[in-house]
Amino acid sequence: MQLTYSKDSLRAFLPLIYLVAIAGFWAFYYNSNNVLNDYGQAKFEWLFMLDGLLVLPVLCWFCVADKKAASIKAVVYLCLAILIGSIIIPEENKVIWSYLESGRFVILAMLLLFELTVVVTVYWAIRAGLNRAADPDDAIAAPVYKWLGSGLVAKIMCFEARMWSFLIFNKRIKQENYQGDLHFSYHRKDDIHGTALGFIWLIVFEIPIVHLLLHFIWSPFAANVVTGLTVFGLFYMIAEYRAMSCRPISINKKQLIIRMGLLNVYNLDIDNIGSIHLHSDYVPRKRGIKVFNLIANPNVCLHLKQAVNGVHSIYLGVDKPAVLMNSIKSLKMSS
């Protein structure tokens, strides 16, 4: 799928770009002898301090519209700037920086406590929403957007929250609770559900074997890191396996609601669908095309009357493509 970004979301990346730029420049400045630093005589720590501890937080406030998110981002970048400074600034030139290096752990602990509070709050909010038989996507997204706004970070957090929801609350998530008058599945197409289950069992059997090999051949630390990442990947595969059989593609009177596994929902106005037909060929990933398909080739193609965020064609992979097509055509004729 092609990702599109608004000007606001692109502007939100400017603090990170600025941090990378100043880290590269000041690393060169402090670790070389040239005319910029009076051939090693002017490696003052306050120079990097101005950029990393003053300009960078101010830039976060100007570039991020949500001031709560801007404050969190500013604190994180401050800690990163202090960490970078502790690496690139020579020890003999550190005066204030030595105290900052100790203080960043206090800031990180406070930030971790805040994030833990957010996670617990989101957990109970999602649980309450699912208990009310609300739309599972709304139950997951509402508390995340409440805390983090509606930017790119919130969308990523929604994806992660959806993964944990299918791991923890799987039995409470019912297909009939999703918005839509008609629901269409996609997990039986080309036996993707069985293939996913096979991959899950393969990962389960592979984890202890690879862990032991890495433990004795490489190092215990490397074995623990790789095993941890693999276990996280296993959690994702299990959540995806559960989501693909429960989270449907739906239709109501006005919209085609596209859900695919754990991906964020994509809404399409039915009135904007110009044509729809069966499809069987491979679809290359390129600009103007979105593909919602888990395995093999998609079997439904939709061409839009007007492009949406540069997208003019959408390809779907569903279990019953003919039924989906006839349902959309019937709605278009009745509208």
C-alpha positions in Angstrom: 0.0 0.0 0.0 1.1 3.5 -0.8 1.4 5.8 2.2 0.4 9.5 1.8 1.3 12.3 4.2 -0.2 15.7 4.8 1.9 18.9 5.2 1.3 18.7 8.9 2.6 15.2 9.2 5.7 16.0 7.1 6.4 19.1 9.2 6.3 16.9 12.3 9.4 15.1 11.0 11.4 18.3 10.9 12.6 18.1 14.6 14.0 14.6 13.9 15.7 15.8 10.7 17.2 18.7 12.6 18.4 16.4 15.3 20.2 14.2 12.8 21.7 17.2 11.1 23.1 18.8 14.2 24.3 15.5 15.5 26.3 15.0 12.3 27.7 18.5 12.2 28.7 18.7 15.8 30.2 15.2 15.8 32.5 16.5 13.1 33.1 19.7 14.9 34.1 18.1 18.2 36.1 15.2 16.8 38.3 17.0 14.4 40.8 19.9 14.4 40.1 22.5 11.8 39.4 26.2 11.4 35.8 25.9 12.7 37.0 25.0 16.2 40.3 27.0 16.1 42.2 23.8 15.4 40.9 22.1 18.6 41.1 25.1 20.9 37.3 26.0 20.9 35.4 22.8 21.5 32.9 24.4 23.8 29.9 22.3 25.0 27.5 25.2 25.1 27.6 25.3 21.3 25.8 22.0 21.0 23.7 22.9 24.0 22.1 25.8 22.2 21.1 23.6 19.3 20.1 20.5 21.2 18.6 21.9 24.3 17.1 25.2 23.1 16.4 25.3 19.4 15.3 21.6 19.2 12.5 21.8 21.8 11.3 25.1 20.3 11.2 23.5 16.9 9.0 20.7 18.3 6.5 23.3 19.6 6.4 25.0 16.2 6.1 21.9 14.1 3.6 19.8 16.1 0.1 21.1 16.3 -0.9 19.1 19.3 0.9 20.7 22.2 0.6 17.7 24.4 2.3 15.5 21.7 4.8 18.4 21.1 5.8 18.4 24.8 6.3 14.6 24.9 8.3 14.8 21.7 10.4 17.7 23.0 11.3 15.7 26.2 12.3 12.6 24.2 14.5 14.7 21.8 16.0 16.4 24.8 17.1 13.0 26.2 18.4 12.0 22.8 20.3 15.2 22.5 21.9 14.7 25.9 22.8 11.1 25.0 24.3 12.3 21.7 26.2 15.1 23.4 27.7 12.6 25.9 29.1 10.6 23.0 30.4 13.4 20.7 31.6 16.0 23.2 35.2 15.2 24.5 35.4 14.4 28.2 37.8 17.2 28.8 35.3 19.8 27.5 32.4 18.6 29.6 31.4 20.9 32.5 27.6 21.1 32.7 27.2 18.1 30.5 28.3 15.7 33.2 25.3 16.7 35.3 22.9 16.5 32.3 24.0 12.9 31.7 22.8 11.9 35.1 19.6 14.0 34.9 18.4 12.4 31.7 17.7 9.1 33.5 15.3 11.0 35.9 13.5 12.5 32.8 13.3 9.1 31.1 11.9 7.5 34.3 9.2 10.2 34.5 8.4 9.8 30.8 8.2 6.0 31.2 5.9 6.5 34.1 3.7 8.8 32.1 3.6 6.4 29.1 2.8 3.5 31.5 -0.2 5.5 32.8 -1.3 6.1 29.2 -1.1 2.4 28.4 -3.1 1.4 31.4 -5.7 4.0 30.7 -6.0 3.0 27.1 -6.2 -0.7 28.2 -9.2 -0.1 30.4 -10.9 2.2 27.9 -10.6 -0.5 25.1 -11.8 -3.1 27.5 -14.8 -1.0 28.5 -15.6 -0.3 24.8 -15.5 -3.9 23.9 -17.7 -4.8 26.8 -20.4 -2.4 25.5 -20.3 -4.3 22.1 -19.1 -1.1 20.4 -17.4 -1.1 17.1 -14.0 -2.7 17.9 -12.1 -0.2 15.8 -13.8 2.7 17.5 -13.2 1.1 20.9 -9.5 0.9 20.2 -9.0 4.2 18.4 -11.0 6.5 20.6 -8.7 6.3 23.7 -5.6 6.5 21.6 -6.7 9.6 19.7 -7.8 11.1 23.0 -4.3 10.9 24.4 -2.2 11.3 21.2 -4.3 13.3 18.8 -4.9 12.1 15.2 -1.4 12.3 13.7 0.9 9.7 12.3 2.1 8.6 15.8 -1.5 8.0 16.8 -2.1 5.8 13.7 0.9 3.7 14.5 -0.2 3.4 18.1 -3.7 2.4 16.9 -2.1 -0.4 14.9 -0.1 -1.6 17.9 -3.2 -1.3 20.2 -5.2 -3.4 17.7 -2.5 -6.1 17.8 -2.6 -6.3 21.6 -6.4 -6.2 21.6 -6.6 -9.3 19.3 -4.1 -11.0 21.6 -5.8 -10.1 24.9 -9.5 -9.5 24.1 -9.9 -11.8 21.1 -13.0 -13.6 22.5 -14.7 -10.2 23.0 -14.2 -9.0 19.4 -17.2 -10.1 17.3 -17.6 -9.6 13.6 -21.2 -8.4 13.9 -20.1 -5.5 16.1 -18.2 -3.9 13.2 -19.9 -1.0 11.4 -21.6 -2.0 8.2 -24.8 -3.6 6.8 -23.0 -6.4 4.9 -19.7 -8.1 5.9 -17.3 -9.9 3.6 -14.4 -12.1 4.6 -11.0 -12.6 2.9 -9.2 -15.2 5.1 -10.3 -18.2 3.0 -8.9 -16.8 -0.2 -6.0 -19.0 -1.4 -6.0 -20.6 2.1 -4.2 -17.6 3.7 -5.6 -18.5 7.1 -4.0 -22.0 7.0 -0.8 -20.5 5.6 -0.6 -18.0 8.5 -1.2 -20.8 11.0 1.6 -22.8 9.4 4.0 -19.8 9.8 3.0 -19.5 13.5 3.9 -23.1 14.3 7.1 -22.8 12.3 8.1 -19.8 14.4 7.2 -21.6 17.6 9.4 -24.6 16.8 12.2 -22.3 15.5 12.5 -20.1 18.6 14.2 -22.6 21.0 16.5 -24.1 18.3 17.8 -20.7 17.0 18.1 -19.4 20.6 20.4 -22.3 21.5 22.5 -22.0 18.4 23.0 -18.3 18.8 23.7 -18.8 22.6 26.7 -21.1 21.9 27.8 -19.9 18.5 27.5 -16.1 18.9 26.7 -14.8 22.4 24.0 -15.1 25.1 23.1 -11.4 24.7 22.6 -11.8 20.9 20.5 -14.9 21.5 18.3 -13.0 24.0 17.8 -10.0 21.6 17.0 -12.2 18.6 14.6 -14.4 20.7 12.9 -11.3 22.0 12.3 -9.9 18.5 11.1 -13.2 17.3 8.6 -13.6 20.1 7.3 -10.1 19.3 7.0 -11.2 15.7 5.1 -14.3 16.9 2.7 -12.1 18.8 2.1 -10.1 15.7 1.5 -13.2 13.6 -1.0 -14.6 16.1 -2.9 -11.3 16.2 -2.9 -11.1 12.4 -4.2 -14.7 12.2 -7.1 -13.8 14.6 -7.9 -10.5 13.0 -8.1 -11.8 9.4 -10.9 -14.2 10.3 -12.8 -11.7 12.4 -12.2 -8.2 11.0 -14.3 -7.9 7.8 -14.6 -5.7 4.7 -18.0 -4.1 5.1 -20.6 -2.1 3.2 -23.1 0.4 4.4 -25.4 2.6 2.4 -22.7 5.2 1.7 -19.3 3.6 2.2 -17.1 0.6 1.5 -15.2 0.0 4.7 -12.0 -1.8 4.0 -10.3 -3.6 6.8 -7.5 -6.1 6.2 -5.9 -7.9 9.1 -4.5 -5.4 11.5 -4.2 -2.6 9.1 -5.9 0.7 9.8 -9.4 1.1 8.3 -9.8 2.7 4.8 -13.1 4.2 4.0 -14.3 4.7 0.4 -17.4 6.5 -0.7 -19.5 4.2 -2.9 -20.7 7.1 -5.0 -17.0 7.7 -6.0 -16.7 4.2 -7.4 -16.7 4.5 -11.2 -16.4 0.9 -12.2 -15.9 -2.5 -10.5 -14.9 -5.7 -12.1 -13.2 -9.1 -11.5 -9.4 -9.3 -11.6 -6.9 -12.1 -11.7 -3.5 -10.6 -12.7 -0.6 -9.5 -10.6 -0.8 -5.8 -9.6 2.6 -4.0 -9.3 2.9 -1.5 -6.5 3.0 2.0 -7.9 1.7 5.5 -7.4 -2.1 5.9 -7.6 -2.9 2.3 -6.6 -3.8 0.7 -3.3 -3.8 -3.0 -2.9 -5.6 -4.7 0.0 -4.7 -8.4 -0.5 -3.0 -10.9 1.8 -1.7 -13.5 -0.6 -1.5 -14.2 -4.4 -3.3 -11.8 -6.7 -6.3 -9.6 -5.9 -9.6 -10.6 -7.4 -11.6 -7.3 -7.4 -10.6 -4.0 -9.1 -12.3 -0.7 -8.3 -11.7 2.4 -10.4 -12.6 5.7 -8.8 -14.4 8.6 -10.4 -12.2 11.1 -8.6 -8.7 10.3 -7.1 -8.5 10.4 -3.3 -5.1 11.5 -2.1 -3.7 10.6 -5.5 -5.3 7.1 -5.5 -7.4 6.3 -8.5 -7.6 2.5 -8.4 -8.1 0.0 -5.5 -7.6 -3.8 -5.7 -9.1 -6.2 -3.2 -8.7 -9.8 -2.4 -12.0 -11.3 -0.9 -13.5 -14.7 -0.5 -16.7 -14.0 -2.6 -15.7 -11.3 -5.2 -18.9 -11.7 -7.2 -21.2 -11.1 -4.2 -19.2 -8.1 -3.2 -19.4 -6.7 -6.7 -23.2 -7.2 -7.0 -23.8 -5.6 -3.6 -21.9 -2.5 -4.6 -23.6 -2.3 -8.0 -27.0 -2.7 -6.3 -26.2 0.2 -3.9 -25.0 2.4 -6.7 -28.2 1.7 -8.7 -30.5 2.5 -5.8 -28.7 5.7 -4.8 
